[in-house]
């Protein structure tokens, strides 16, 4: 039930692990390093993509105006509105944490050098973090500490599964993708960076909002993240060489990621 879109790959079956091994072997043959990005979409899906089940989320709040790609085997494949999710029970939360644990182990079996937890873009972990997508009243909702608990527990199990030096995390503080919005993103995500710092993970990957009229991430925000997280900080989002060099020279970033040139074709 982690799948949001038809035809996206997984890493939960033996066949998938064997398939990924072909990819990682090819990358390693060229001297490359490759991490698997693990994600659970939560409410950003439709029953057609998850064997007819109802999507799960931090809360029973629909991702309004969001569409996902489905292929139900009968109708022509295409985009449909997301479905209303149900609020996850404690059993659901425990199960998903175990699934992340196994997925990380599977990634290493498949030859990946590590994993990146996708805790951004409005997907499940993000649905717990952001204030406007989480209206829970238990220990996973309400206070900022509670909203960060699921992130904390997922990262803990990933580090336990494969070692913290093989775990990265992606956050997107100012993006509002898939309907997740936080009332105070700087406070929330600096606190999230502090949570991640205590786990000693390999890196924190910050995705900056990068659409045409996107809000710029203030330098003070980046400085606060730099102080909160002592490991490797990676930034991504509409960077060119000049902007990337400025980010590195300022000390706010240790690395800069370029994605669009590689996935545009």
Backbone as JSON, one array per atom type, in Angstrom:
{
  "sequence": "XXXXXXXXXXXXXXXXXXXXXXXXXXXXXXXXXXXXXXXXXXXXXXXXXXXXXXXXXXXXXXXXXXXXXXXXXXXXXXXXXXXXXXXXXXXXXXXXXXXXXXXXXXXXXXXXXXXXXXXXXXXXXXXXXXXXXXXXXXXXXXXXXXXXXXXXXXXXXXXXXXXXXXXXXXXXXXXXXXXXXXXXXXXXXXXXXXXXXXXXXXXXXXXXXXXXXXXXXXXXXXXXXXXXXXXXXXXXXXXXXXXXXXXXXXXXXXXXXXXXXXXXX",
  "N": [[0.82, -1.23, 0.0], [2.14, 1.12, -0.28], [2.45, 2.24, -2.71], [2.03, 4.82, -5.07], [1.57, 5.34, -7.73], [0.81, 3.83, -10.87], [2.93, 1.36, -12.3], [5.28, 2.05, -11.0], [8.4, 1.1, -9.45], [9.19, -1.44, -6.97], [10.66, -2.74, -3.89], [10.24, -5.07, -2.49], [9.92, -7.76, -3.1], [11.5, -10.93, -3.88], [12.03, -11.14, -6.58], [12.11, -8.48, -7.4], [14.34, -7.57, -5.96], [16.32, -9.08, -7.23], [16.13, -7.99, -9.78], [16.91, -5.33, -9.34], [19.55, -5.8, -8.68], [20.85, -6.11, -11.09], [20.96, -3.5, -11.94], [22.47, -2.18, -9.91], [24.87, -3.6, -10.09], [25.74, -2.81, -12.62], [26.16, -0.09, -12.21], [28.18, -0.14, -10.25], [30.18, -1.38, -11.71], [31.07, 0.67, -13.25], [32.32, 2.2, -11.41], [30.67, 3.67, -9.79], [28.48, 4.99, -7.17], [25.48, 4.09, -5.54], [22.37, 4.86, -4.13], [19.25, 3.7, -2.85], [16.14, 5.22, -3.06], [13.72, 5.21, -0.66], [10.26, 5.12, -0.32], [7.0, 5.83, 0.92], [3.84, 6.52, -0.08], [1.55, 7.15, 1.32], [-1.4, 8.93, 1.58], [-1.38, 9.74, -1.05], [-2.47, 8.3, -3.35], [-4.5, 5.79, -4.98], [-7.19, 3.41, -4.7], [-7.03, 1.64, -6.93], [-4.33, 1.3, -7.33], [-3.41, -0.07, -5.15], [-4.35, -2.67, -4.69], [-7.11, -2.4, -4.27], [-7.45, -1.46, -1.71], [-8.1, 0.95, 0.93], [-6.36, 4.03, 1.02], [-3.78, 4.93, 3.41], [-2.95, 7.29, 6.02], [-1.48, 9.93, 8.03], [-3.67, 11.2, 9.04], [-7.26, 11.34, 8.52], [-7.5, 12.98, 6.08], [-8.09, 14.28, 2.97], [-6.02, 14.54, 0.07], [-6.46, 17.22, -1.52], [-7.24, 18.14, -4.87], [-5.21, 16.7, -6.03], [-3.81, 14.44, -8.32], [-3.3, 11.05, -9.39], [-1.56, 8.5, -11.26], [-3.1, 5.75, -12.7], [-3.54, 2.25, -13.46], [-5.83, 0.06, -13.97], [-6.17, -2.25, -15.34], [-8.45, -2.59, -16.78], [-9.84, -0.18, -17.65], [-8.66, 2.54, -19.76], [-5.31, 3.43, -19.05], [-4.61, 6.2, -16.89], [-4.88, 9.52, -15.36], [-6.28, 10.03, -12.12], [-8.32, 11.35, -9.42], [-6.98, 11.45, -6.1], [-7.81, 9.2, -3.38], [-9.93, 9.32, -0.42], [-8.16, 8.99, 2.56], [-7.69, 6.7, 5.36], [-7.18, 7.24, 8.86], [-4.13, 6.22, 10.24], [-3.78, 3.42, 12.38], [-2.2, 2.43, 15.5], [-1.21, -0.11, 15.05], [-0.99, -0.05, 12.26], [1.02, 1.88, 11.98], [3.17, 0.63, 13.29], [3.5, -1.55, 11.56], [4.24, -0.33, 9.1], [6.67, 0.81, 9.84], [8.16, -1.53, 10.28], [8.13, -2.45, 7.67], [9.67, -0.5, 6.34], [12.11, -1.07, 7.57], [12.65, -3.66, 6.58], [12.75, -3.08, 3.86], [15.05, -1.52, 3.67], [17.0, -3.41, 4.31], [16.58, -5.13, 2.15], [17.44, -3.47, 0.12], [20.21, -3.38, 0.49], [20.76, -6.08, 0.02], [20.21, -6.09, -2.65], [22.35, -4.8, -3.61], [22.63, -2.06, -3.37], [24.35, 0.85, -2.13], [23.41, 2.24, -0.01], [20.54, 3.85, 1.5], [18.0, 6.32, 0.82], [15.71, 7.98, 2.72], [12.64, 9.06, 1.69], [11.24, 11.71, 2.81], [9.71, 13.8, 2.03], [7.91, 15.97, -0.3], [5.16, 15.68, 0.19], [4.5, 13.05, 0.81], [4.08, 10.05, 2.86], [5.67, 10.26, 5.34], [6.05, 12.99, 5.4], [3.39, 13.74, 5.65], [2.87, 13.25, 8.3], [4.63, 15.07, 9.48], [3.97, 17.78, 8.7], [1.89, 20.43, 9.81], [-0.68, 20.96, 8.77], [-1.59, 18.66, 7.63], [-1.85, 16.81, 9.53], [-3.9, 15.96, 12.01], [-3.99, 14.49, 14.31], [-4.6, 13.23, 17.63], [-3.14, 11.73, 19.3], [0.05, 10.39, 20.38], [1.39, 10.93, 18.08], [0.62, 13.29, 17.0], [-0.38, 16.81, 17.11], [1.61, 18.42, 19.12], [4.83, 19.73, 18.06], [6.96, 18.02, 18.63], [5.57, 15.59, 18.76], [4.61, 15.37, 16.12], [6.94, 14.91, 14.78], [7.63, 12.42, 15.56], [7.09, 10.05, 14.08], [8.85, 10.28, 11.88], [11.25, 10.18, 13.34], [11.13, 7.56, 14.41], [11.04, 5.97, 12.11], [13.51, 6.59, 10.9], [15.2, 5.66, 12.91], [14.75, 2.88, 12.78], [15.69, 2.32, 10.22], [18.4, 2.95, 10.48], [19.08, 1.02, 12.34], [18.7, -1.24, 10.81], [20.6, -1.17, 8.69], [22.76, 0.41, 9.38], [23.75, 3.67, 10.35], [25.48, 5.11, 8.74], [24.81, 4.5, 6.2], [22.45, 5.67, 5.61], [20.42, 8.18, 4.31], [18.38, 11.18, 4.34], [15.64, 12.8, 2.86], [14.22, 16.0, 2.86], [11.7, 18.53, 2.38], [11.29, 21.54, 3.03], [9.83, 23.94, 2.23], [8.18, 23.27, 0.15], [4.92, 22.64, -1.17], [3.9, 20.37, -2.17], [1.55, 17.94, -3.26], [-0.31, 18.74, -1.43], [0.56, 19.07, 1.23], [1.14, 21.22, 3.9], [2.88, 23.34, 6.12], [2.44, 25.23, 9.07], [4.5, 26.65, 10.24], [7.21, 26.43, 8.83], [10.03, 26.86, 9.17], [10.56, 26.59, 11.93], [9.61, 23.96, 12.27], [11.19, 22.38, 10.51], [13.84, 22.88, 11.22], [13.79, 21.75, 13.71], [13.3, 19.13, 12.9], [15.72, 18.6, 11.62], [17.4, 18.56, 13.81], [16.47, 16.27, 15.11], [17.24, 14.36, 13.21], [19.98, 14.69, 13.3], [20.79, 13.54, 15.69], [20.79, 10.88, 15.11], [22.98, 10.45, 13.58], [23.13, 10.21, 10.78], [24.08, 9.62, 7.3], [23.69, 11.74, 5.49], [21.76, 14.79, 5.01], [19.3, 15.72, 2.85], [18.14, 18.46, 1.28], [15.37, 19.53, -0.41], [14.74, 22.23, -2.3], [12.03, 24.47, -2.93], [11.07, 24.67, -6.27], [9.51, 25.59, -8.38], [8.19, 28.04, -10.78], [7.25, 30.46, -9.43], [8.06, 29.98, -6.85], [8.57, 30.13, -3.27], [11.51, 31.65, -1.99], [14.17, 30.15, -0.19], [15.11, 31.41, 2.82], [18.35, 32.73, 3.72], [18.92, 32.78, 6.43], [17.36, 30.66, 7.34], [18.67, 28.5, 6.14], [21.1, 28.72, 7.45], [20.32, 28.12, 10.05], [19.59, 25.44, 9.71], [22.09, 24.41, 9.07], [23.41, 24.73, 11.5], [21.89, 23.07, 13.09], [22.23, 20.53, 12.02], [24.93, 18.47, 11.83], [26.1, 16.79, 10.04], [26.63, 15.77, 6.58], [25.31, 18.08, 4.33], [23.07, 18.31, 1.72], [21.88, 20.16, -1.01], [19.2, 20.73, -3.32], [17.55, 21.8, -6.33], [16.8, 23.67, -8.93], [19.44, 24.51, -9.34], [22.37, 25.91, -10.84], [25.74, 25.79, -12.15], [27.09, 28.1, -11.17], [25.42, 29.01, -9.04], [25.55, 26.77, -7.44], [28.26, 26.67, -6.73], [28.43, 28.97, -5.17], [26.81, 28.22, -3.02], [28.35, 26.16, -1.94], [30.75, 27.5, -1.33], [29.89, 29.26, 0.61], [29.52, 27.66, 2.75], [27.11, 26.73, 3.56], [26.12, 24.55, 2.24], [27.26, 21.22, 1.68], [27.26, 19.59, -0.47], [25.81, 19.64, -3.76], [22.92, 18.71, -5.47], [21.98, 17.63, -8.69], [19.21, 16.99, -10.53], [17.22, 17.21, -12.6], [18.48, 17.41, -15.23], [19.13, 14.76, -15.64], [16.87, 13.22, -15.64], [15.21, 14.17, -17.55], [14.89, 13.18, -20.07]],
  "CA": [[0.0, 0.0, 0.0], [3.03, 2.28, -0.35], [2.58, 2.67, -4.11], [1.13, 5.91, -5.44], [1.39, 5.48, -9.18], [0.99, 2.59, -11.61], [4.2, 1.08, -12.99], [6.48, 2.41, -10.24], [9.06, -0.11, -8.95], [9.24, -1.7, -5.53], [11.84, -3.51, -3.46], [9.72, -5.95, -1.44], [9.89, -9.16, -3.5], [12.78, -11.49, -4.3], [12.21, -10.82, -8.0], [12.52, -7.08, -7.48], [15.73, -7.49, -5.48], [17.17, -9.61, -8.31], [16.12, -7.02, -10.87], [17.74, -4.18, -8.95], [20.95, -6.22, -8.67], [21.4, -5.83, -12.43], [21.23, -2.06, -11.99], [23.58, -1.82, -9.02], [26.1, -4.18, -10.65], [26.17, -1.97, -13.74], [26.69, 1.17, -11.64], [29.46, -0.43, -9.59], [31.16, -1.71, -12.76], [31.59, 1.95, -13.74], [32.91, 2.92, -10.29], [29.66, 4.55, -9.21], [27.82, 4.71, -5.89], [24.05, 4.24, -5.76], [21.46, 4.69, -3.01], [17.84, 3.51, -3.21], [15.23, 6.13, -2.33], [12.57, 4.47, -0.17], [9.14, 6.03, -0.09], [5.62, 5.38, 1.11], [3.1, 7.73, -0.49], [0.42, 7.46, 2.21], [-2.69, 9.27, 0.97], [-1.22, 10.15, -2.45], [-2.69, 7.13, -4.18], [-5.89, 5.42, -5.3], [-7.34, 1.97, -4.5], [-6.6, 0.87, -8.1], [-2.89, 1.05, -7.26], [-3.05, -0.79, -3.92], [-5.19, -3.87, -4.56], [-8.45, -2.07, -3.84], [-7.48, -1.02, -0.32], [-8.18, 2.39, 1.18], [-5.06, 4.58, 1.39], [-3.56, 5.27, 4.81], [-2.24, 8.54, 6.22], [-1.43, 10.37, 9.42], [-5.04, 11.6, 9.4], [-8.26, 11.15, 7.46], [-7.59, 14.24, 5.35], [-7.84, 14.0, 1.55], [-5.1, 15.42, -0.66], [-7.35, 17.88, -2.47], [-6.7, 18.63, -6.13], [-4.04, 15.9, -6.4], [-4.13, 13.3, -9.17], [-2.28, 10.01, -9.51], [-1.67, 7.7, -12.47], [-3.55, 4.39, -12.39], [-3.79, 1.27, -14.52], [-6.59, -0.99, -13.28], [-6.25, -3.42, -16.19], [-9.71, -2.59, -17.52], [-9.96, 1.1, -18.32], [-7.42, 3.07, -20.29], [-4.51, 4.04, -17.99], [-4.69, 7.65, -16.87], [-4.84, 10.21, -14.06], [-7.52, 10.12, -11.36], [-8.18, 12.0, -8.12], [-6.63, 10.59, -4.98], [-8.94, 8.78, -2.57], [-9.92, 9.68, 1.0], [-7.43, 8.01, 3.35], [-8.08, 6.5, 6.75], [-6.1, 7.53, 9.81], [-3.41, 5.01, 10.62], [-3.81, 2.95, 13.77], [-0.86, 2.11, 16.01], [-0.78, -1.32, 14.34], [-0.56, 0.39, 10.92], [2.3, 2.58, 12.13], [4.18, -0.39, 13.6], [3.72, -2.35, 10.36], [4.98, 0.45, 8.11], [8.04, 0.93, 10.34], [8.79, -2.82, 9.98], [8.32, -2.53, 6.22], [10.84, 0.32, 6.02], [13.26, -1.83, 8.06], [12.93, -4.74, 5.63], [13.1, -2.48, 2.57], [16.46, -1.12, 3.74], [17.79, -4.65, 4.21], [16.47, -5.59, 0.77], [18.26, -2.6, -0.72], [21.6, -3.84, 0.56], [20.8, -7.36, -0.68], [20.18, -5.78, -4.08], [23.62, -4.2, -4.0], [22.7, -0.61, -3.16], [25.33, 1.24, -1.13], [22.66, 2.82, 1.09], [19.17, 4.24, 1.15], [17.55, 7.66, 1.18], [14.3, 8.03, 3.11], [11.91, 10.17, 1.07], [10.34, 12.29, 3.82], [9.35, 15.08, 1.43], [6.96, 15.94, -1.42], [3.79, 15.38, 0.56], [4.26, 11.63, 1.01], [3.6, 9.65, 4.18], [6.4, 10.84, 6.47], [5.72, 14.42, 5.33], [2.01, 13.91, 6.12], [2.96, 13.31, 9.76], [5.42, 16.23, 9.91], [3.36, 19.09, 8.46], [0.77, 20.7, 10.72], [-2.0, 21.01, 8.13], [-1.98, 17.32, 7.17], [-1.85, 15.95, 10.71], [-4.78, 16.43, 13.08], [-4.06, 13.43, 15.3], [-4.63, 13.65, 19.04], [-2.33, 10.8, 20.11], [1.46, 10.78, 20.52], [1.93, 11.25, 16.76], [0.02, 14.52, 16.51], [-0.51, 17.93, 18.05], [2.86, 19.17, 19.33], [5.88, 19.51, 17.06], [7.66, 16.79, 19.02], [4.74, 14.45, 18.37], [4.53, 15.28, 14.65], [8.22, 14.41, 14.3], [7.89, 11.1, 16.14], [7.1, 9.01, 13.05], [10.14, 10.44, 11.22], [12.26, 9.7, 14.28], [11.05, 6.11, 14.55], [11.41, 5.35, 10.83], [14.96, 6.72, 10.74], [15.83, 4.76, 13.89], [14.71, 1.49, 12.31], [16.56, 2.23, 9.06], [19.77, 2.91, 10.99], [19.24, -0.28, 12.98], [18.71, -2.28, 9.78], [21.77, -1.18, 7.8], [23.81, 1.31, 9.85], [23.43, 5.07, 10.08], [26.36, 5.65, 7.7], [24.23, 4.16, 4.9], [21.1, 6.25, 5.59], [20.2, 9.61, 4.07], [16.97, 11.58, 4.45], [15.26, 13.95, 2.04], [13.16, 16.86, 3.37], [11.35, 19.64, 1.49], [10.64, 22.44, 3.99], [8.93, 24.98, 1.72], [7.3, 22.82, -0.92], [3.55, 22.31, -0.77], [3.52, 19.31, -3.09], [0.55, 16.96, -2.83], [-1.21, 19.29, -0.43], [1.06, 19.18, 2.61], [1.54, 22.58, 4.24], [3.17, 23.51, 7.53], [2.17, 26.6, 9.51], [5.76, 27.32, 10.6], [8.19, 25.49, 8.31], [11.39, 27.01, 9.68], [10.6, 25.95, 13.25], [9.38, 22.52, 12.12], [12.26, 21.65, 9.83], [15.06, 22.96, 12.03], [13.59, 20.71, 14.73], [13.48, 17.84, 12.22], [17.16, 18.44, 11.4], [17.98, 18.18, 15.11], [16.11, 14.87, 15.31], [18.08, 13.55, 12.33], [21.37, 14.82, 13.72], [21.09, 12.63, 16.8], [20.95, 9.53, 14.58], [24.28, 10.34, 12.91], [22.93, 9.7, 9.41], [25.11, 9.96, 6.31], [23.44, 13.07, 4.94], [20.42, 15.37, 4.95], [19.11, 16.23, 1.48], [17.08, 19.46, 1.3], [14.8, 19.88, -1.71], [14.18, 23.57, -2.3], [10.9, 24.69, -3.84], [11.74, 25.06, -7.51], [8.64, 26.01, -9.49], [8.52, 29.39, -11.24], [7.03, 31.51, -8.43], [8.25, 29.33, -5.56], [9.21, 30.96, -2.24], [12.94, 31.43, -1.81], [14.53, 29.7, 1.16], [15.97, 32.45, 3.39], [19.69, 32.34, 4.16], [18.86, 32.52, 7.87], [16.8, 29.32, 7.47], [19.74, 27.57, 5.81], [22.09, 28.79, 8.53], [19.75, 27.39, 11.18], [19.72, 24.02, 9.38], [23.52, 24.1, 9.16], [23.74, 24.63, 12.93], [21.15, 21.95, 13.68], [22.66, 19.24, 11.46], [26.39, 18.55, 11.71], [26.56, 15.89, 8.99], [26.68, 16.29, 5.21], [24.08, 18.73, 3.87], [22.93, 18.38, 0.26], [20.75, 20.96, -1.49], [18.81, 20.51, -4.71], [16.42, 22.62, -6.78], [17.1, 24.78, -9.85], [20.83, 24.96, -9.23], [23.31, 25.83, -11.95], [27.1, 25.69, -11.61], [27.41, 29.31, -10.41], [24.66, 29.0, -7.79], [26.06, 25.66, -6.64], [29.55, 27.05, -6.16], [28.16, 29.94, -4.1], [26.3, 27.46, -1.88], [29.47, 25.43, -1.35], [31.71, 28.46, -0.78], [29.31, 29.88, 1.81], [29.53, 26.68, 3.83], [25.75, 26.3, 3.89], [25.93, 23.24, 1.63], [28.45, 20.41, 1.46], [27.11, 19.04, -1.81], [24.64, 20.11, -4.49], [22.39, 17.66, -6.34], [21.34, 18.0, -9.95], [18.35, 15.89, -10.94], [16.43, 17.4, -13.82], [19.19, 17.06, -16.47], [19.3, 13.32, -15.78], [15.57, 12.54, -15.76], [14.37, 14.93, -18.47], [14.74, 12.47, -21.34]],
  "C": [[0.85, 1.26, 0.0], [3.05, 2.92, -1.73], [1.56, 3.74, -4.49], [0.75, 5.95, -6.89], [1.6, 4.12, -9.84], [2.38, 2.56, -12.23], [5.43, 1.57, -12.24], [7.08, 1.16, -9.6], [9.0, -0.23, -7.44], [10.51, -2.45, -5.19], [11.43, -4.45, -2.31], [9.69, -7.42, -1.83], [11.29, -9.63, -3.91], [13.08, -11.14, -5.75], [12.67, -9.38, -8.19], [13.97, -6.9, -7.04], [16.68, -7.97, -6.57], [17.24, -8.63, -9.49], [17.01, -5.82, -10.57], [19.23, -4.54, -8.96], [21.61, -5.97, -10.02], [21.79, -4.35, -12.55], [22.45, -1.7, -11.15], [24.9, -2.4, -9.52], [26.65, -3.32, -11.77], [26.78, -0.66, -13.24], [28.06, 0.94, -11.01], [30.55, -0.76, -10.6], [31.79, -0.46, -13.34], [32.19, 2.79, -12.6], [31.96, 3.86, -9.59], [29.18, 4.1, -7.84], [26.34, 4.95, -6.09], [23.26, 3.94, -4.49], [20.04, 4.48, -3.56], [16.98, 4.47, -2.39], [13.97, 5.35, -1.97], [11.44, 5.44, 0.15], [7.85, 5.26, 0.1], [4.77, 6.62, 0.87], [1.96, 8.09, 0.45], [-0.85, 7.73, 1.43], [-2.59, 9.61, -0.51], [-1.3, 8.93, -3.36], [-4.18, 6.91, -4.38], [-6.01, 3.91, -5.1], [-6.9, 1.11, -5.69], [-5.11, 0.52, -8.06], [-2.49, 0.18, -6.08], [-4.05, -1.91, -3.63], [-6.56, -3.58, -3.96], [-8.57, -1.59, -2.41], [-7.67, 0.5, -0.23], [-6.79, 2.89, 1.56], [-4.99, 4.89, 2.89], [-2.77, 6.58, 4.9], [-2.16, 8.84, 7.71], [-2.83, 10.67, 9.93], [-5.98, 11.35, 8.23], [-8.54, 12.49, 6.77], [-7.2, 13.96, 3.9], [-6.84, 15.01, 0.97], [-5.9, 16.07, -1.79], [-6.6, 18.36, -3.72], [-5.48, 17.86, -6.62], [-4.49, 14.69, -7.21], [-2.96, 12.32, -9.22], [-2.58, 9.16, -10.74], [-2.04, 6.26, -12.1], [-3.65, 3.54, -13.66], [-4.49, 0.09, -13.85], [-6.79, -2.24, -14.14], [-7.51, -3.5, -17.02], [-9.87, -1.31, -18.34], [-8.62, 1.52, -18.9], [-6.61, 3.72, -19.15], [-4.59, 5.57, -18.05], [-4.69, 8.2, -15.46], [-6.22, 10.29, -13.43], [-7.25, 10.86, -10.06], [-7.74, 10.99, -7.06], [-7.88, 10.27, -4.16], [-8.81, 9.28, -1.13], [-9.17, 8.61, 1.79], [-8.1, 7.76, 4.7], [-6.9, 6.8, 7.64], [-5.44, 6.24, 10.25], [-3.58, 4.69, 12.1], [-2.37, 2.72, 14.23], [-0.32, 0.87, 15.31], [-0.28, -0.97, 12.94], [0.83, 1.01, 10.99], [3.42, 1.57, 12.39], [4.52, -1.21, 12.36], [4.56, -1.6, 9.33], [6.44, 0.63, 8.55], [8.81, -0.38, 10.07], [9.06, -2.96, 8.49], [9.5, -1.68, 5.76], [12.13, -0.42, 6.42], [13.65, -2.9, 7.05], [13.35, -4.19, 4.27], [14.57, -2.06, 2.56], [17.37, -2.35, 3.63], [17.77, -5.18, 2.78], [17.35, -4.78, -0.16], [19.73, -3.03, -0.69], [21.77, -5.21, -0.11], [20.86, -7.15, -2.19], [21.44, -5.07, -4.54], [23.7, -2.69, -3.87], [23.7, -0.31, -2.04], [24.68, 1.87, 0.09], [21.27, 3.16, 0.63], [18.94, 5.71, 1.51], [16.05, 7.59, 1.51], [13.66, 9.27, 2.48], [10.87, 10.67, 2.07], [9.83, 13.64, 3.36], [8.17, 14.92, 0.47], [5.53, 15.52, -1.07], [3.48, 13.91, 0.75], [4.14, 11.31, 2.5], [4.35, 10.31, 5.35], [6.1, 12.34, 6.56], [4.31, 14.69, 5.86], [1.94, 13.91, 7.65], [3.61, 14.61, 10.21], [4.62, 17.53, 9.83], [2.05, 19.28, 9.22], [-0.59, 20.59, 10.05], [-2.44, 19.66, 7.56], [-2.04, 16.32, 8.32], [-2.74, 16.56, 11.78], [-4.99, 15.35, 14.15], [-4.07, 14.01, 16.71], [-3.86, 12.69, 19.94], [-0.88, 11.27, 20.11], [2.13, 11.06, 19.18], [1.34, 12.55, 16.2], [-0.04, 15.6, 17.56], [0.78, 18.72, 18.14], [3.86, 18.85, 18.22], [6.65, 18.23, 17.37], [6.88, 15.55, 18.58], [4.69, 14.27, 16.85], [5.84, 14.76, 14.04], [8.52, 12.98, 14.76], [7.98, 10.01, 15.08], [8.41, 9.07, 12.26], [11.25, 9.85, 12.08], [12.29, 8.18, 14.32], [11.43, 5.39, 13.25], [12.92, 5.43, 10.62], [15.7, 5.8, 11.7], [15.85, 3.32, 13.37], [15.58, 1.3, 11.08], [18.02, 2.12, 9.5], [20.07, 1.56, 11.65], [19.41, -1.38, 11.93], [20.04, -2.34, 9.03], [22.92, -0.29, 8.26], [23.54, 2.74, 9.43], [24.27, 5.66, 8.97], [25.86, 5.31, 6.3], [22.83, 4.76, 4.72], [21.16, 7.75, 5.32], [18.72, 9.9, 4.18], [16.73, 12.81, 3.59], [14.07, 14.68, 2.68], [12.91, 17.98, 2.37], [10.58, 20.69, 2.3], [9.6, 23.41, 3.42], [8.05, 24.51, 0.57], [5.93, 22.47, -0.35], [3.01, 21.22, -1.69], [2.53, 18.35, -2.45], [-0.22, 17.41, -1.59], [-0.72, 19.37, 0.99], [1.63, 20.58, 2.84], [1.82, 22.63, 5.74], [3.01, 24.98, 7.91], [3.45, 27.36, 9.83], [6.92, 26.43, 10.15], [9.6, 25.64, 8.87], [11.52, 26.34, 11.04], [10.52, 24.43, 13.12], [10.61, 21.82, 11.56], [13.63, 21.81, 10.48], [14.98, 21.91, 13.15], [13.78, 19.32, 14.13], [14.96, 17.56, 11.99], [17.86, 18.02, 12.69], [17.68, 16.71, 15.43], [17.03, 13.97, 14.48], [19.54, 13.57, 12.77], [21.74, 13.81, 14.81], [21.3, 11.19, 16.32], [22.28, 9.35, 13.85], [24.19, 9.82, 11.49], [23.99, 10.25, 8.45], [24.92, 11.37, 5.76], [21.98, 13.48, 5.1], [20.31, 16.08, 3.61], [17.89, 17.16, 1.5], [16.64, 19.78, -0.13], [14.17, 21.26, -1.6], [13.0, 23.65, -3.27], [11.45, 25.26, -5.14], [10.8, 25.34, -8.68], [8.83, 27.52, -9.72], [8.34, 30.48, -10.19], [7.18, 30.96, -7.01], [8.89, 30.29, -4.56], [10.69, 30.62, -2.13], [13.21, 31.02, -0.37], [15.5, 30.72, 1.75], [17.33, 31.91, 3.83], [19.69, 32.0, 5.65], [18.32, 31.12, 8.17], [17.9, 28.29, 7.21], [20.82, 27.56, 6.89], [21.61, 28.01, 9.76], [19.83, 25.87, 10.95], [21.17, 23.56, 9.52], [23.94, 23.91, 10.62], [23.08, 23.41, 13.58], [21.67, 20.59, 13.25], [24.15, 19.31, 11.16], [26.95, 17.63, 10.63], [26.57, 16.57, 7.63], [25.32, 16.83, 4.8], [24.1, 18.83, 2.35], [21.72, 19.25, -0.06], [20.48, 20.63, -2.95], [17.66, 21.44, -5.06], [16.85, 23.82, -7.6], [18.5, 25.34, -9.7], [21.52, 24.9, -10.59], [24.71, 25.83, -11.32], [27.43, 26.89, -10.71], [26.72, 29.31, -9.05], [25.17, 27.89, -6.86], [27.38, 26.02, -5.98], [29.38, 28.06, -5.03], [27.68, 29.22, -2.84], [27.42, 26.72, -1.17], [30.45, 26.39, -0.67], [31.21, 29.1, 0.51], [29.34, 28.95, 3.02], [28.15, 26.19, 4.22], [25.45, 24.91, 3.33], [27.27, 22.54, 1.51], [28.46, 19.81, 0.06], [25.87, 19.65, -2.44], [24.21, 19.02, -5.46], [21.74, 18.26, -7.57], [20.51, 16.82, -10.44], [17.75, 16.02, -12.32], [17.2, 17.04, -15.11], [19.26, 15.54, -16.71], [17.97, 12.58, -15.98], [14.66, 13.2, -16.8], [14.11, 14.19, -19.77], [14.11, 11.1, -21.09]]
}
